[in-house]
Amino acid sequence: MKITNYIKSLFAKSPYKESEKTIRKLGYKKEDEGTFVRENSSGTTIIWLSEDGVRIKAYADGYGESDFLPAPLPDKEILMSFIRSNEL
């Protein structure tokens, strides 16, 4: 029984990996480990993903606005809502 649990754990996705996948589906390019960027004509949005939470910063015309969603990492719907409400 223990070996089947171990095999299942190998294929289970961590909340970090699920969050990373969600961010990439929203059109962000991975820059570094835990850093995602999306640029458009309005400016740049950067997302930092860590086990401590999700930080987002939007830059437009020399001005930056940021927000933070603390750990635990949220599910897909909450993460998408957080990003969409804070991105450019």
SVG drawing of the C-alpha trace seen along z (x, -y; Angstrom):
<svg xmlns="http://www.w3.org/2000/svg" viewBox="-13 -58 29 60">
<polyline fill="none" stroke="black" stroke-width="0.4" points="0.0,0.0 2.8,-2.4 4.4,-2.0 1.1,-3.0 0.9,-6.2 4.5,-7.0 3.8,-6.5 0.7,-8.7 2.7,-11.4 5.2,-11.5 2.4,-12.4 0.5,-14.8 1.0,-18.4 2.0,-20.8 0.1,-24.0 3.2,-25.9 3.2,-24.0 -0.5,-24.5 -0.2,-28.2 2.7,-28.4 0.6,-26.6 -2.3,-29.0 -0.1,-32.1 1.4,-30.8 -2.1,-30.1 -2.9,-33.8 -0.2,-34.7 2.8,-35.4 6.3,-34.4 8.6,-32.8 11.7,-34.9 13.3,-33.2 12.3,-30.7 9.0,-32.1 9.1,-35.3 6.6,-35.9 6.3,-38.9 3.8,-40.2 4.3,-43.3 1.7,-45.2 1.2,-48.6 0.0,-49.9 3.0,-48.8 4.4,-45.7 3.0,-43.4 5.4,-41.2 4.3,-38.3 6.5,-36.7 5.4,-33.3 6.8,-31.8 5.7,-29.6 5.1,-32.8 2.4,-33.9 1.9,-35.8 3.2,-39.3 2.1,-41.3 3.4,-44.7 2.0,-46.6 4.1,-49.4 2.7,-52.0 4.2,-55.4 6.7,-55.4 4.2,-54.5 4.0,-51.1 1.2,-49.6 1.6,-46.4 -0.4,-43.9 0.3,-40.7 -1.8,-37.5 -0.3,-35.7 0.2,-31.9 -1.2,-29.4 -1.2,-29.5 -4.8,-30.0 -6.8,-27.7 -7.0,-28.5 -10.1,-30.7 -8.9,-32.9 -5.4,-33.3 -6.9,-34.2 -9.2,-36.8 -6.3,-38.3 -4.2,-38.6 -6.9,-40.0 -7.9,-42.6 -4.3,-43.8 -2.8,-43.5 -2.7,-46.1"/>
</svg>
